[in-house]
Amino acid sequence: CNQASTLHSAQVKQCEQKQVVFETKFCDRVGACPQYVACRSSSEADQESAHADAKVTEAGMQATHVAARRVQCYIKVIQAEHKARPALLASCSSLQPSTSHLAIVYGRAPARSSCEALQGDPCDAEWRHQHYGTEDWYMGAPPMASCSTCRAMCSSFVCPSGMIARPHADELQGSDRETCCEAKNMWAGLILRRDHVWRFGSTGELFAGRSFTVETWVKLNSIGGDQSILGQKDSFGTGRGLHLIIRGGRPHLGFYSYDLHGTRSLEPHRWTHVAFVYDAEAREMRIFLDGAPAGVAANRQPLQGNTGVYVGTWSSGRFLNGAMLRLSVWSVARSAAEVEEAFNLRVAPTEIRPGLVSSWSWSKIGDEVYRRDLVSGEQVKCTDGTDAVEVEDFEF
C-alpha cells in the first residue's frame, strides 16, 4: 500500500508538471499570433526605413563615382597637347561611367505566414472542460493543480518614466499603468479650490461614537475665516456637525457646539503638521501643531449622526485656501508621542499600523492626477477637477 501511495504521489506530481507545461505552451500560442503580426509590421516598417536610407546613400555613392571619373577626364584634358584638348573635353562632358558595381540589391520580405489565434484561458471553466473534462481519464483523476492563466500580469509590464511598480505587482493581473504602477514621488500637494471637493466617507463609518485621529500637512495662502480640512456639508445639530478646520489661523476641532479652538496659529505659506485627536474613552479633544500640543478640552461627548464627510469643505463652503499633503485617518486616539513622531519623521506612514484606516496621497503624471490609499492599495484617477502640484519646498 505504501509503495502504491508513493507511486501515485509521483504520478500526480508528474501530471501537474505536464499540466503546467501544456497550459504554458497554450498561452504562448495564444499570444503568438498578435506578437507575430506586431513583430511583422514593425519589422516591415524598419525594413522600409532602412531601404529608404540605403537608396539615398546609393545615389550619393554613384554620383561621387561619376564625378570622380569626370574629374580624372578633365585632368587629362589639362595635361594633353593643345590641339587634342577640344576633343578630349567633349568626351569628358558626355562621359557616363558605369555604376553597376555600386548598385545595391534590396531583398524582399518573405510572404506573411497564416496564423490562427487560439482562444480561451486555462483558468476558465469552459476551457478546462473542453481540454480536460471531455477526456476519459478525467472523472477518476485527482484534483488538478492550480491553472496557469494567459492573462497579462503586471510583473511583465514596464512602468513609464516617473512611475514605479505597485507593491506585489507580480501578483496583479493587468497591462496598464493605472493597475500596475504608482507615482515614483507620492508627495504631491493637493490644491483645494472651491469646486474641487471630494467625498471622503461618512461620519457613521469613520468618526461617530468612537475615537479617531486625523493628521495632515497643510500650507495656507491666507489665515482668514474658516478653511476646511474635513467636514460635513449639511445635517447639523448639537454634537452632529463634524468640522476639522483652520479658523482665523488656528486649528479647530468641532462637533457643533462641542468644540475645541487651538491655542496657537499657523503661519501662511509654510507647511505645518496638524493633528486632530478625539479620545472617546477620556471624552477629550486634543489638537497638535508640528507635533506639539496646541489645545485640549475635556467633557466632550462623542460625535453623533451619519452623513457624508468631504475633504476641503464644510457647511457647503468655507474651502481650504491652500494645499494639503498626505491625509491620514486613524480609528484610535493617537498619543502625543505618536503625533510627535509623525511630525519628526516628515514622512507618511510606510507600513499599515493598527488603527490606520486610510492614508491618502496625491500624485501628478502629466496632466492627470491620481490619489492612492496606502491601506487598501486603491489608486484612483481623479476626474472631479482635482489639481495637484509636485512639492518642492517641503523638507523630507
Protein Blocks (a to p, Z undefined) as FASTA:
>chain_A
ZZmmmmmmmmmmmmmmmmmmmmmmmmmmmmmmmmmmmmmmmmmmmmmmmmmmmmmmmmmm
mmmmmmmmmmmmmmmmmmmcfklmmmmmmmmmmpccdfklmpccdddddddddddddedj
fkbmklmmmmmmmpmklmmpccddddddfbdcfklpccdehiacdehklmpgcjdfklmp
ccfblcdcddddfklccdfbdfklmmgopacddddddddfbfghjddfbdcfbhpaehia
ccdddeehiacddeehiacddfbdcdehiacdddddddfklopacddeehiacbdcehia
cdedjddddehiahhiaiaedddddddddfbdcdfklmmmmmmnopacfbdcehiabdcd
dddehjbccdddfklopacddfehpacdddfkbcZZ
